């Protein structure tokens, strides 16, 4: 398997490793076989191993969604479902709208999105103008009774 030559205090030793299993080995030293137990010092790695505890997010770290499509969008407010730019306004203050009517067109990620009402009523105010950049959850149109 492996052969080594040693000189210790002027005496030469020819050592051959014939069998190695775990920490036990059979070696031949100048023709005589020995069974030896190996003592290995495990070297410390140069780069320490970093062990981190599993991180569990706190409840307050969870971002709150500002838009829920199934829920009404606030008391009389139509809010932006995603960030984008207002392309076209379809209503003005004083207009009557029915549930599901398109109030404006919002461009987001190069797509035009029709923003519709979730309630019937009269437009009290339009809070944005064409060309305005809006963020998710920002109020766009206020609808009253």
C-alpha positions in Angstrom: 0.0 0.0 0.0 2.4 2.7 1.3 6.1 2.4 1.9 8.2 4.7 4.0 11.9 4.9 5.0 12.9 6.4 8.3 16.2 7.0 10.0 15.9 7.3 13.8 19.1 7.9 15.8 21.1 6.6 12.9 19.1 3.4 12.5 17.3 3.0 9.2 13.7 1.6 9.2 11.8 0.4 6.1 8.1 0.6 6.9 5.3 -0.7 4.7 1.6 -0.1 5.5 -0.2 -3.3 4.5 -3.7 -2.8 5.9 -5.6 0.2 7.2 -9.1 0.0 8.7 -10.4 2.9 10.8 -7.7 3.6 13.5 -6.1 0.1 13.2 -3.3 -0.7 10.9 -1.0 -3.6 10.0 2.6 -2.5 9.2 5.8 -4.2 8.3 8.9 -2.7 9.9 12.2 -4.2 8.5 10.3 -7.5 7.8 8.4 -7.8 11.1 4.6 -7.3 11.1 3.0 -5.2 13.7 -0.6 -4.3 14.5 -0.8 -0.7 15.6 -3.4 1.7 16.7 -3.3 5.1 15.0 -3.6 8.3 17.0 -4.7 11.0 14.7 -4.8 14.7 15.7 -7.6 16.2 13.7 -6.3 19.5 12.3 -8.6 22.4 12.8 -10.0 23.7 9.5 -8.6 27.1 8.5 -12.0 28.4 7.8 -14.3 28.1 10.9 -17.7 26.5 10.3 -20.5 28.9 10.9 -23.6 27.3 12.5 -26.6 29.5 12.7 -29.8 28.9 14.6 -32.9 28.6 12.4 -34.4 32.1 12.0 -38.1 32.3 12.7 -39.7 35.6 11.4 -41.5 37.6 14.0 -45.1 38.4 13.3 -44.4 42.1 13.0 -41.8 41.4 10.2 -44.5 40.0 7.9 -45.3 42.7 5.3 -49.0 43.7 5.2 -50.7 43.4 1.8 -52.3 46.7 1.0 -54.7 45.3 -1.7 -57.1 42.4 -1.3 -59.1 41.8 -4.5 -62.0 40.0 -2.8 -62.6 42.8 -0.2 -64.1 46.2 -0.7 -61.2 48.7 -1.3 -62.0 50.9 1.7 -64.9 53.2 2.6 -65.7 54.8 -0.8 -62.1 54.6 -2.1 -60.9 52.8 -5.1 -57.2 52.0 -4.6 -54.4 51.0 -6.9 -54.0 47.2 -7.0 -50.4 47.5 -8.1 -47.9 50.3 -8.9 -48.1 51.9 -12.3 -49.0 55.0 -14.3 -52.5 56.4 -14.8 -53.1 56.4 -18.6 -56.7 57.4 -18.9 -59.5 58.7 -16.6 -63.0 57.4 -17.5 -64.9 59.4 -14.8 -65.0 62.9 -13.4 -66.5 64.2 -10.1 -70.3 64.1 -10.2 -70.5 61.0 -12.5 -72.8 58.1 -11.4 -71.1 54.7 -11.5 -72.4 51.2 -11.1 -70.6 48.3 -9.5 -68.0 47.0 -12.1 -67.7 50.2 -14.2 -64.2 51.1 -15.3 -63.0 54.4 -13.7 -59.5 54.5 -15.1 -56.8 52.7 -17.0 -53.6 52.0 -15.2 -50.4 50.9 -17.1 -48.2 48.5 -15.1 -45.3 46.5 -16.5 -46.3 47.6 -20.1 -49.8 46.3 -19.7 -53.0 48.3 -19.5 -55.2 47.4 -16.5 -58.8 48.5 -16.2 -59.6 49.6 -12.7 -63.2 49.0 -11.9 -65.5 50.1 -9.0 -66.6 47.6 -6.3 -69.7 49.7 -5.4 -72.3 51.8 -7.0 -72.5 55.5 -6.3 -71.5 59.0 -7.4 -67.8 60.0 -7.9 -67.0 62.5 -5.2 -63.4 63.1 -6.3 -60.7 61.9 -8.6 -57.4 61.9 -6.7 -55.1 61.4 -9.6 -54.5 62.8 -13.1 -53.5 61.1 -16.3 -49.8 60.5 -16.4 -49.5 60.3 -12.6 -47.4 57.4 -11.2 -49.1 55.6 -8.3 -48.0 53.1 -5.7 -49.9 49.9 -4.7 -52.7 50.8 -2.3 -52.7 54.5 -3.2 -56.2 56.0 -3.3 -57.3 56.8 -6.9 -61.0 57.7 -6.9 -63.5 58.5 -4.0 -67.0 57.2 -4.4 -69.9 58.4 -2.3 -73.7 57.8 -2.1 
